[in-house]
Amino acid sequence: MTGTLNKVMLIGHTGDDVKMHYFEGGNSLGRFPLATNEVYTNRTTGERVTNTEWHNVVVRNKAAEICEKYLKKGDKVYIEGRIKTRKWQDDQGNERYSTEVHCNEFTFLTPKGESSGPQQNSPEQNRPENTKNDSFANQSVAKEEDEDDLPF
């Protein structure tokens, strides 16, 4: 194989509300932690063990604004993106590294009205269920139409 692949797919619960950063020129960046769990039973003790892994998720521009508006702490979400590691210096001049998931696609999985965050009583209750790029969305629609033509 000559190419490479950097793709991440996660389903987890948000650890906090989306924190937004706005830049000159109208660009924006949203960040939030995402928790994924691994549950298994210890063979020797029979005890159920849960390990939680935390992921730093980064969303950009319009997608970030949608996440800020609709994602609340504790909501379940599907994230698709790629891993990126940033290198930076802390206050003492030490080199530090942060690994992030740069999200390019997401789907809200918490049913409308069941959000763990504060409930909003606004007429704008139309929560988008899915955000994908246009070409992928068109492929999904075409695929669904083909499946509807099945004789059984």
JOCORDA-V569000 format. One record per run of one state. SS is the DSSP state (h for helix, s for strand, l for the rest). FROM is the first residue (numbers start at 1). LEN is the number of residues. If there is no record, write none. Layout:
SS&FROM&LEN + SS&FROM&LEN
This chain:
l&1&7 + s&8&7 + l&15&4 + s&19&4 + l&23&5 + s&28&14 + l&42&6 + s&48&13 + h&61&10 + l&71&5 + s&76&14 + l&90&5 + s&95&14 + l&109&21 + s&130&2 + l&132&2 + h&134&15 + l&149&4
